Amino acid sequence: MSANRFRFDSSRLRSAFAPRKPRHPLLRLAFGIVGLALLCLLIFFSVFVGAAMIVAGVAWKLLSQRGKPVAVRDANVVDGEFRVVRKPVLPLSH
């Protein structure tokens, strides 16, 4: 029994899914233009979908705050969180 008998040959499988360019130059150019047009179309729609999502989020936020009272804040008050840091304990040097 030989080890080569059961070896998997991946070259046929790889060539089955490999994209092949057409040999005719005009057909190559046509496929290139179709590919660029498809890319531009996808980018165009993705920009509008993204802009629509941003507009919908801003509208949702504005409409959800509608009717709620707005809190008036004093201009002299600074809001923040503070932590007391203790002095480091040093040994007494005599």
Secondary structure, 3 states (H helix, E strand, C coil): CCHHHHCCCHHHHHHHHCCCCCCCHHHHHHHHHHHHHHHHHHHHHHHHHHHHHHHHHHHHHHHHCCCCCCCCCCCCCCCCCCCCCCCCCCCCCC
